[in-house]
């Protein structure tokens, strides 16, 4: 069974102030298609919040992924959008192959976020880009999205999702991994035995399911609509 992330973040995080929808002011056409330096892909009114390097297309050049954030406004509590920009390194500079503002939570939209500085984590390993964030307090949703560059489409494709839902007040953790290349999904749960009055005995369960393998690319995704 598949649940939209919006339902998970609002239902599973009852009592928190998680919000996933914004007005989405970021547009890919704000950026150049090519440029000599990564900083040329930071548009007016935005800041570079995080930058990671790694080889996404196996050409042994250091490709770049930028996490952008809107500059602060005069309103102290105003939400600020974020955006992810994926750049392939070329002999003369960099080429933009992905840019989206709806795959990471905006500043002020989640009660907590991964990292001591409150910024979503990004990494490139073995040709894959991972983007991770955490939301919630008493109950948390820890989600990592995995992407890879598709040469035939010259775009960045979602290939997997790792999702952990935890209840810090009791034994109840659900781990779900979805592989959008093979269509395999595995869900494992560890939870307290309701018949144990001491609340220490644990039960486990494992389920396997199928997920669609239709390609989905970075620009097509919205955080609140990604199926699990």
C-alpha positions in Angstrom: 0.0 0.0 0.0 1.4 3.4 -0.9 1.0 6.6 1.1 1.6 10.1 -0.1 4.3 11.9 1.9 1.9 14.7 2.7 -0.4 12.2 4.6 2.7 10.7 6.4 4.0 14.1 7.5 0.6 15.4 8.7 -0.8 12.1 10.0 2.2 10.5 11.5 3.5 13.7 12.9 0.4 14.7 14.7 1.0 17.7 16.9 4.0 19.0 14.9 4.0 22.0 12.7 5.2 20.2 9.5 4.2 21.9 6.3 5.3 20.7 2.8 3.6 23.1 0.5 4.9 26.5 -0.6 4.1 28.9 -3.4 7.1 27.6 -5.4 8.7 30.7 -6.6 11.8 28.8 -7.9 11.8 28.2 -11.7 14.5 26.4 -13.6 14.5 29.0 -16.3 16.0 31.4 -13.7 19.3 29.6 -14.3 21.6 29.5 -17.3 21.9 26.2 -19.3 25.7 26.4 -19.1 28.2 28.5 -17.3 31.9 28.5 -16.5 31.5 28.3 -12.7 28.9 26.8 -10.3 28.2 30.2 -8.6 26.7 31.4 -11.9 23.8 29.1 -11.2 22.8 31.0 -8.0 20.1 33.4 -9.2 19.5 36.9 -7.8 17.7 36.7 -4.4 19.1 33.3 -3.6 22.1 32.0 -1.6 24.2 28.9 -1.9 23.4 26.8 1.2 25.3 23.6 0.5 27.5 22.2 -2.3 28.7 18.7 -2.9 30.9 17.3 -5.7 31.2 13.8 -7.2 31.1 11.9 -10.5 27.6 11.4 -11.7 28.2 10.3 -15.3 31.4 8.2 -15.0 33.6 10.7 -16.9 36.0 11.2 -14.0 35.1 14.9 -13.8 33.8 16.4 -10.5 30.1 17.2 -11.1 28.4 19.6 -8.7 25.1 19.6 -6.8 24.0 22.9 -5.3 21.4 23.4 -2.5 20.0 26.9 -2.9 17.9 28.9 -0.4 16.0 32.2 -0.7 17.6 35.2 1.0 16.0 36.2 4.3 13.2 38.7 4.0 12.1 41.5 6.4 9.5 39.2 7.9 11.4 37.0 10.6 8.9 34.1 10.4 8.6 34.0 6.6 9.2 30.7 5.0 12.1 30.5 2.5 12.2 28.1 -0.4 15.0 25.8 -1.2 16.1 24.3 -4.6 18.4 21.6 -5.8 20.6 22.2 -8.9 22.5 19.4 -10.6 25.5 20.3 -12.8 27.6 18.1 -15.0 31.3 19.1 -15.4 32.4 19.7 -19.0 35.7 20.9 -20.4 34.5 24.5 -20.7 32.5 24.6 -17.4 29.2 23.1 -16.2 25.9 22.1 -17.8 22.7 22.1 -15.9 20.9 18.7 -16.1 18.5 19.1 -13.2 16.9 21.9 -11.2 13.9 21.7 -8.9 12.5 23.6 -5.9 9.9 21.0 -4.7 12.1 18.1 -3.6 13.5 19.6 -0.4 11.6 21.2 2.5 11.6 25.0 2.7 13.1 26.8 5.7 10.4 27.1 8.3 8.3 24.3 6.8 9.6 21.4 9.1 9.8 21.4 12.8 13.3 19.7 12.7 15.7 19.0 10.0 18.8 16.7 9.7 22.1 18.2 10.5 23.2 20.5 13.3 22.7 23.5 11.1 19.2 22.4 10.1 20.1 21.9 6.5 19.2 18.8 4.5 22.1 16.5 3.8 23.4 15.8 0.3 26.0 13.3 -0.9 27.3 11.7 -4.1 28.5 8.1 -3.8 29.1 5.5 -6.5 27.4 7.7 -9.1 24.3 8.4 -7.1 23.0 11.6 -5.5 21.3 11.2 -2.1 19.2 13.9 -0.4 18.1 13.4 3.2 15.9 15.3 5.6 14.2 14.6 9.0 11.0 16.2 10.3 9.1 15.8 13.5 9.8 15.6 17.3 7.9 13.0 19.3 7.4 11.1 16.0 9.9 11.6 13.2 10.0 10.9 9.5 13.6 10.4 8.1 13.6 10.2 4.3 16.4 9.9 1.8 15.9 10.2 -1.9 18.4 8.6 -4.3 18.9 9.9 -7.9 21.2 9.1 -10.8 21.9 10.8 -14.1 20.2 9.1 -17.1 22.3 9.7 -20.2 19.6 8.8 -22.7 17.2 11.5 -21.2 20.0 13.8 -20.1 18.1 14.2 -16.9 18.3 13.2 -13.2 16.0 10.3 -12.3 14.6 9.2 -8.9 15.9 5.6 -8.4 15.1 4.8 -4.8 13.7 6.1 -1.5 14.6 5.1 2.1 12.0 6.0 4.7 12.1 5.6 8.4 9.2 6.4 10.7 9.9 6.4 14.4 8.0 7.1 17.7 10.4 8.3 20.3 8.0 7.8 23.1 7.7 4.0 22.5 8.9 1.1 20.5 7.5 1.7 17.0 9.8 2.0 14.0 8.9 1.3 10.4 11.6 1.2 7.8 10.5 1.1 4.1 12.9 0.9 1.1 11.5 1.4 -2.4 13.6 0.6 -5.5 12.1 2.4 -8.5 14.4 0.5 -10.9 13.4 -3.0 -9.9 10.0 -2.2 -8.6 10.7 -3.9 -5.3 9.6 -2.4 -2.0 10.4 -3.9 1.5 8.8 -2.7 4.7 10.0 -3.8 8.1 8.5 -2.8 11.4 9.7 -3.2 15.0 7.0 -2.4 17.6 6.0 -3.1 21.2 3.9 -6.2 21.9 0.5 -4.9 23.0 0.1 -7.9 25.3 3.3 -7.1 27.3 2.3 -4.9 30.2 5.9 -4.1 30.8 6.3 -2.6 27.3 9.6 -4.2 26.6 8.8 -7.2 24.5 9.2 -6.5 20.8 7.5 -7.8 17.7 8.7 -7.6 14.1 7.1 -7.8 10.7 8.2 -7.8 7.1 6.2 -7.1 4.0 7.1 -7.0 0.3 5.3 -5.1 -2.4 5.6 -3.7 -5.9 6.1 0.0 -6.8 5.9 1.6 -10.3 9.1 1.7 -12.3 8.0 4.5 -14.7 10.9 7.0 -14.8 10.4 10.1 -12.6 12.8 13.0 -12.9 13.9 15.7 -10.5 11.8 18.5 -12.0 8.6 16.3 -12.0 8.7 15.6 -8.3 7.0 17.3 -5.4 8.0 16.3 -1.8 4.4 16.1 -0.7 3.3 13.8 -3.6 6.1 11.2 -3.7 4.5 7.8 -3.2 6.0 5.4 -0.7 
